[in-house]
Amino acid sequence: VLVTHRGIAAFTVALGERFAIDADARVLQLASAGFDASVMELLMALSGGATLVIPDGGHALAGQDLHDTLATRQISHTLIPPTVLASIPADAAALPDLAVLATGGEALTPDLVRRWAPGRRLLNAYGPTEITVAASISTALDAGLTGAPPIGTPVAEAHLTVRDTLLRLVPVGVPGELHVSGTGLARGYHGQPALTATRFVADPHHPGRRLYRTGDLVRWNTDGTLTYLGRTDD
């Protein structure tokens, strides 16, 4: 995926604002370098001059090992996928240093919100690599949330629209495919012009603007946030 320097710069600024990163923050480098989440972790630290904490050993962290790393390394900010978050034992000790916990990459469940929202800011992030890592991030989720957690509002000058199969905009509350555009939109797929033409399409409402078809089914909520509903090809 060919992303631009301009998109990365805008995303870095947005991360600093959304995650309240400062020089005292300690960000865990949890994701492998082969995943775009690792870029998000790196930029989180760089956005505020924070410390990027690289775990010991060469194995993936999960469960009690992840909990112990968060505790002993005094991590204040981290990004953990829901499945990995669920692997941390329910009876594990509290993590008083963990101030901001972001999650993404798959659907976040209400049970995880109830468990992890108290005592910190729990943020739900969404975004394909094609919009430079993330397109939207929620505000802090409430532990009393019922139903599917929202994926938030646009970040880094991203423009999000919900459309039907004919690329017509759908109203609030109506499911449709999420399309993204804006500063962070990738140029396409390297060496794959046919796939690029299929996924990156012209916006019929704004001549000259391109849209990325995410394939994700979402709906707008009345408060201006988005809720993820699944895949259009499910």
Secondary structure, DSSP 8 states (H G I E B T S, - for coil): -B--HHHHHHHHHHHHHHHT--TT-EEE--S-TTSHHHHHHHHHHHHHT-EEE--SSSS---HHHHHHHHHHTT--EEE--HHHHHTS-TT----TT--EEEE-SS---HHHHHHHSTTSEEEEEE--GGGSS-SEE-----TT--SS-EEEEE-TTEEEEEE-TTS-B--TT--EEEEEEETT---B-TT-HHHHHHHEEE-TTSTT-EEEEEEEEEEE-TTS-EEEEEETT-
